[in-house]
Amino acid sequence: MFYNMKMIRKSLPIALFSLSLLFTSCLPQISVKAGNGDEATIFFSTGFSDLTAKTLQTLTGADPNAPLFNKDDVIAVLNSAGAKNTSASLPKPTEIAATGLLPSLSEHQISMAGLVTKTEKSLTVTIGPKQITTFYDFLSEDAKSYLDLMMIPALLGEKMTAAEYRELLASMYGPTFADEIVEGKLTINLSSPDGKRKLKETVTLGELLTAEKEYSWKIDF
């Protein structure tokens, strides 16, 4: 398949942000704190090793001396998604952390897709093929083109084990890149409005990216 690399380079900051939300990085974390009403504060951080970052920059033709992520672009994405009180930082040139308040979670796309849902007494994060596909459908064509390069089984509806997916990535981008993507872990943190009830779980990225079922994490308060 032919990809317009000029378009991909132009959309790199947004695409990498989107990629991080699909959990293809070595340091992904999603933290959600329920509010007293229909709101929730979401924090995420993600990053790549120096070697994998260079692979991505080479693939897209991005400046290898520039940070992998752009804070302003990420904040713009959060704002356009309806988030309030947004902020972002770059702990390292290959990492980013961002946060925002969703004032009407039940009306937001991530809730409608089932990714983050809240009731008066519970908070749930769910990740599976449906959530990944729904999020992908929200993206621009440029960002979709970048994600298409990853050939994520859960997104394509392909049945593949994590080991098979690793072999595919290794054949395309090398074993180090493949190991980082498949063997990395996503950390899920959930917190009640008063902060007294908390949950922290981890799941391997290989499980999520090749998933044929949904994974859910929930706290009651």
Disulfide bonds with the S-S distance in Angstrom:
none
